[in-house]
Amino acid sequence: MTGTTEAQTGAAVACLGAAVWLAGGWHAGNRRARLLLVGGAAVGSGPPVAHRVAAGLRRLRGRLRGEWWAAAAGLVLAVLGASVLPVVAGAAGVPVLRRVRLAARARRARERRADAVIALCGAIAGEVRAGRQPGEALVYAARDGAGLGDGQAAVLAAARFGGDVPGALARAAREPGAGGLLGLAACWRVAVDRGAGLAAGLDRLEGALRAERDQRADLRAQVAGARATAVMLAGLPALGLLLGTALGADPLRVLLHTGAGLGCLLAGAVLEGLGMWWAMRIVRGAEETA
């Protein structure tokens, strides 16, 4: 009977706490008093310490790049396994993960640049159909876009003052993702030198660039499954360590403090790295071939 009474009392206290929290928190009365004292002016809500801690965590997450979590994970494993080897492994993984992150960022920048070049070709074609001259159409079309990148000033100067526009476009096409500008330079040269229709050529160029972009996206979607499978298989050793720890086998002590464990750890790390390198090489090879 006493246990039932204590349980009922605990449930009542929990319900009371939830009601107070939903009504505005433990500091609701203080906030109402401050509102009355300041004449109804708006005041801050919530504990200021919690807000400062949350803001600090957000700033820390913004400053820490993804590769530094490898060092943090190594530090945690070093504390749990009482060994310095995880710290060394985590520090060695930082430049590798940084390289992966920078490669992904460069790929996204190339894709954005390629999309900007496609939009530029369509915009120039539209301006030419509207009755503008090619140089004027290029100036108007490139005004609000990023298709020309760092070479925009040189290209626009050539277009305004009768310079070598195809040459300026060819130099701007050297930047990553701007290869479509070579087609624009060829269309410009044919239209100016031979009097061909610039708008029609740009329409065909835009269609070809869009088809190429869609093909790359389709291929990336097809190899996404293989890439995800390789990453999942690479994470299985960590899952094995977690299962061993849950079963009470203490795998960290065996791997980090015994000769056989160190040998298995070294061999496994080498095979893991080779497997990931080989799998990613196959995926990249398929993308480059297509």
C-alpha positions as CSV (number, residue, x, y, z in Angstrom):
1,M,0.0,0.0,0.0
2,T,2.9,2.3,0.8
3,G,4.5,1.6,-2.6
4,T,1.2,2.5,-4.3
5,T,0.9,5.8,-2.4
6,E,4.5,6.7,-3.3
7,A,3.9,5.9,-6.9
8,Q,0.8,8.1,-6.9
9,T,2.7,10.9,-5.2
10,G,5.5,10.7,-7.8
11,A,3.0,10.8,-10.7
12,A,1.3,13.8,-9.2
13,V,4.6,15.7,-8.8
14,A,5.6,14.8,-12.4
15,C,2.2,16.1,-13.7
16,L,2.6,19.3,-11.7
17,G,6.1,19.9,-13.1
18,A,4.8,19.3,-16.7
19,A,2.0,21.7,-16.1
20,V,4.3,24.4,-14.8
21,W,6.6,23.9,-17.7
22,L,3.8,24.1,-20.3
23,A,2.5,27.2,-18.6
24,G,5.8,29.0,-19.1
25,G,8.5,27.3,-17.1
26,W,9.7,27.8,-13.6
27,H,10.5,31.4,-14.2
28,A,7.0,32.3,-15.5
29,G,6.1,34.2,-12.3
30,N,9.4,36.2,-12.4
31,R,8.8,37.0,-16.1
32,R,5.2,38.3,-15.3
33,A,6.6,40.4,-12.5
34,R,9.2,41.9,-14.8
35,L,6.5,42.6,-17.4
36,L,4.4,44.5,-14.8
37,L,7.4,46.5,-13.5
38,V,8.5,47.6,-16.9
39,G,5.1,48.6,-18.0
40,G,4.4,45.8,-20.5
41,A,7.6,46.2,-22.4
42,A,9.1,43.1,-24.1
43,V,11.7,41.3,-22.0
44,G,13.8,38.2,-22.7
45,S,12.4,34.8,-22.0
46,G,14.1,31.7,-20.8
47,P,17.2,31.2,-18.7
48,P,20.0,33.4,-20.1
49,V,22.7,30.7,-19.3
50,A,20.9,28.2,-21.5
51,H,20.8,30.7,-24.4
52,R,24.5,31.4,-24.0
53,V,25.4,27.7,-23.9
54,A,23.2,27.0,-27.0
55,A,24.8,29.9,-28.9
56,G,28.2,28.7,-28.0
57,L,27.5,25.2,-29.2
58,R,26.2,26.6,-32.5
59,R,29.3,28.7,-33.0
60,L,31.5,25.7,-32.1
61,R,29.6,23.5,-34.6
62,G,30.1,26.2,-37.3
63,R,33.8,26.4,-36.7
64,L,34.5,22.7,-36.4
65,R,34.7,21.1,-39.8
66,G,33.7,17.6,-40.4
67,E,37.3,16.2,-40.4
68,W,37.9,17.4,-36.9
69,W,35.3,14.9,-35.6
70,A,37.8,12.2,-36.5
71,A,40.2,13.6,-34.0
72,A,37.4,13.9,-31.4
73,A,36.4,10.3,-31.9
74,G,40.0,9.3,-31.6
75,L,40.3,11.1,-28.3
76,V,37.2,9.4,-26.9
77,L,38.5,6.0,-28.0
78,A,41.8,6.8,-26.4
79,V,40.1,7.6,-23.1
80,L,38.0,4.4,-23.3
81,G,40.8,2.2,-24.4
82,A,43.6,3.8,-22.3
83,S,45.9,4.0,-25.3
84,V,47.4,6.8,-27.4
85,L,46.9,4.9,-30.7
86,P,43.3,6.1,-31.4
87,V,44.5,9.7,-31.0
88,V,47.2,9.1,-33.6
89,A,44.7,7.4,-35.9
90,G,42.2,10.3,-35.5
91,A,44.9,12.9,-36.2
92,A,45.9,10.9,-39.3
93,G,42.3,10.9,-40.5
94,V,41.9,14.6,-40.4
95,P,43.8,15.5,-43.6
96,V,42.1,12.6,-45.4
97,L,38.7,13.7,-44.5
98,R,39.6,17.3,-45.3
99,R,40.6,16.3,-48.7
100,V,37.3,14.4,-49.2
101,R,35.4,17.5,-48.0
102,L,37.3,19.9,-50.3
103,A,36.8,17.5,-53.2
104,A,33.0,17.4,-52.6
105,R,32.9,21.2,-52.3
106,A,34.9,21.6,-55.6
107,R,32.5,19.3,-57.3
108,R,29.5,21.3,-56.2
109,A,31.2,24.5,-57.3
110,R,31.8,22.9,-60.8
111,E,28.2,21.9,-61.0
112,R,27.0,25.4,-60.1
113,R,29.3,26.9,-62.6
114,A,28.1,24.6,-65.3
115,D,24.5,25.5,-64.6
116,A,25.4,29.2,-64.7
117,V,27.0,28.7,-68.2
118,I,23.8,26.9,-69.4
119,A,21.7,29.8,-68.1
120,L,24.0,32.3,-69.7
121,C,23.7,30.6,-73.2
122,G,19.9,30.7,-72.9
123,A,19.9,34.3,-71.7
124,I,22.1,35.5,-74.6
125,A,19.9,33.7,-77.1
126,G,16.9,35.4,-75.7
127,E,18.5,38.8,-75.8
128,V,19.5,38.3,-79.4
129,R,16.0,37.3,-80.4
130,A,14.8,40.4,-78.7
131,G,16.8,42.5,-81.2
132,R,20.0,43.2,-79.4
133,Q,23.4,43.0,-81.0
134,P,25.6,40.0,-79.9
135,G,28.0,42.2,-77.8
136,E,25.1,44.1,-76.1
137,A,23.2,40.8,-75.6
138,L,26.3,39.3,-73.8
139,V,26.6,42.3,-71.6
140,Y,22.9,42.2,-70.6
141,A,22.9,38.5,-70.1
142,A,26.0,38.3,-68.0
143,R,25.0,41.2,-65.7
144,D,23.0,39.1,-63.3
145,G,24.7,35.7,-63.8
146,A,27.9,34.0,-62.7
147,G,28.6,32.0,-65.8
148,L,31.7,33.9,-66.7
149,G,33.3,33.7,-63.2
150,D,36.6,35.5,-62.7
151,G,36.9,36.2,-66.4
152,Q,33.7,38.3,-66.6
153,A,35.5,41.6,-66.6
154,A,37.7,40.7,-69.5
155,V,34.8,39.2,-71.5
156,L,32.5,42.1,-71.0
157,A,35.3,44.6,-71.8
158,A,35.9,42.7,-75.1
159,A,32.2,42.8,-75.9
160,R,31.8,46.5,-75.2
161,F,34.9,47.7,-77.0
162,G,35.1,45.3,-80.0
163,G,37.8,43.1,-78.6
164,D,38.5,39.4,-79.0
165,V,35.4,38.0,-77.4
166,P,36.0,34.3,-78.4
167,G,39.5,34.5,-77.0
168,A,38.3,36.0,-73.7
169,L,35.6,33.3,-73.5
170,A,38.2,30.6,-74.1
171,R,40.3,31.9,-71.3
172,A,37.3,32.0,-69.0
173,A,36.5,28.4,-69.9
174,R,39.7,27.2,-68.2
175,E,38.1,27.5,-64.8
176,P,36.5,24.3,-63.4
177,G,33.0,23.7,-64.7
178,A,33.1,26.4,-67.4
179,G,33.9,24.1,-70.3
180,G,30.6,25.1,-72.0
181,L,32.1,28.6,-72.6
182,L,34.3,27.0,-75.3
183,G,31.1,26.1,-77.2
184,L,29.9,29.7,-76.7
185,A,33.2,31.0,-78.1
186,A,32.8,28.7,-81.1
187,C,29.2,29.9,-81.7
188,W,30.3,33.5,-81.4
189,R,33.2,33.1,-83.9
190,V,30.9,31.4,-86.4
191,A,28.2,34.0,-86.0
192,V,30.5,37.0,-86.3
193,D,32.8,35.6,-89.0
194,R,30.3,33.8,-91.2
195,G,27.1,35.6,-90.4
196,A,25.3,32.6,-89.0
197,G,22.5,32.9,-86.5
198,L,23.9,33.2,-83.0
199,A,20.6,32.4,-81.3
200,A,20.1,29.1,-83.2
201,G,23.6,28.0,-82.4
202,L,23.2,28.9,-78.7
203,D,19.9,27.0,-78.5
204,R,21.7,23.9,-79.8
205,L,24.6,24.5,-77.4
206,E,22.2,24.9,-74.5
207,G,20.4,21.7,-75.3
208,A,23.7,19.8,-75.6
209,L,24.9,21.1,-72.3
210,R,21.7,20.3,-70.6
211,A,21.7,16.8,-72.0
212,E,25.3,16.3,-70.7
213,R,24.4,17.6,-67.3
214,D,21.3,15.3,-67.1
215,Q,23.5,12.3,-68.1
216,R,26.0,13.1,-65.3
217,A,23.1,13.4,-62.8
218,D,21.6,10.1,-64.0
219,L,25.0,8.3,-63.7
220,R,25.6,9.8,-60.3
221,A,22.2,8.4,-59.2
222,Q,23.0,5.0,-60.5
223,V,26.4,4.8,-58.7
224,A,25.0,6.2,-55.5
225,G,23.9,2.8,-54.4
226,A,27.4,1.3,-54.9
227,R,28.9,4.3,-53.1
228,A,26.5,3.9,-50.1
229,T,27.2,0.1,-50.0
230,A,30.9,0.7,-49.8
231,V,30.5,3.3,-47.0
232,M,28.2,0.9,-45.1
233,L,30.6,-2.0,-45.4
234,A,33.4,0.3,-44.2
235,G,31.4,1.0,-41.0
236,L,30.9,-2.7,-40.1
237,P,34.2,-2.9,-38.1
238,A,32.9,-0.1,-35.8
239,L,29.6,-2.0,-35.4
240,G,31.6,-5.1,-34.5
241,L,33.4,-3.2,-31.8
242,L,30.2,-1.9,-30.4
243,L,28.7,-5.4,-30.3
244,G,31.7,-6.8,-28.7
245,T,31.6,-4.1,-26.0
246,A,27.9,-4.8,-25.4
247,L,28.7,-8.5,-25.0
248,G,31.4,-7.7,-22.4
249,A,34.3,-8.9,-24.6
250,D,36.3,-5.7,-24.1
251,P,37.6,-5.5,-27.7
252,L,39.4,-2.2,-27.2
253,R,41.7,-3.8,-24.6
254,V,42.4,-6.8,-26.9
255,L,43.1,-4.6,-29.9
256,L,45.2,-1.9,-28.2
257,H,47.1,-3.8,-25.5
258,T,47.9,-7.2,-26.9
259,G,50.4,-8.1,-29.7
260,A,47.8,-10.2,-31.6
261,G,45.2,-7.5,-31.3
262,L,47.7,-4.8,-32.6
263,G,48.5,-7.0,-35.6
264,C,44.8,-7.6,-36.3
265,L,44.2,-3.8,-36.0
266,L,47.0,-2.9,-38.4
267,A,46.0,-5.5,-40.9
268,G,42.3,-4.5,-40.7
269,A,43.2,-0.8,-41.1
270,V,45.3,-1.5,-44.2
271,L,42.6,-3.8,-45.8
272,E,39.9,-1.3,-44.9
273,G,41.8,1.6,-46.6
274,L,42.6,-0.5,-49.7
275,G,39.0,-1.6,-50.0
276,M,37.6,1.9,-49.8
277,W,40.2,3.2,-52.2
278,W,39.4,0.4,-54.7
279,A,35.6,0.9,-54.4
280,M,35.9,4.7,-54.9
281,R,38.3,4.2,-57.8
282,I,35.7,1.9,-59.5
283,V,33.0,4.5,-59.0
284,R,35.1,7.4,-60.2
285,G,36.2,5.4,-63.2
286,A,32.6,4.7,-64.2
287,E,31.8,8.4,-63.9
288,E,34.8,9.5,-65.9
289,T,34.1,6.9,-68.6
290,A,30.5,8.0,-69.0
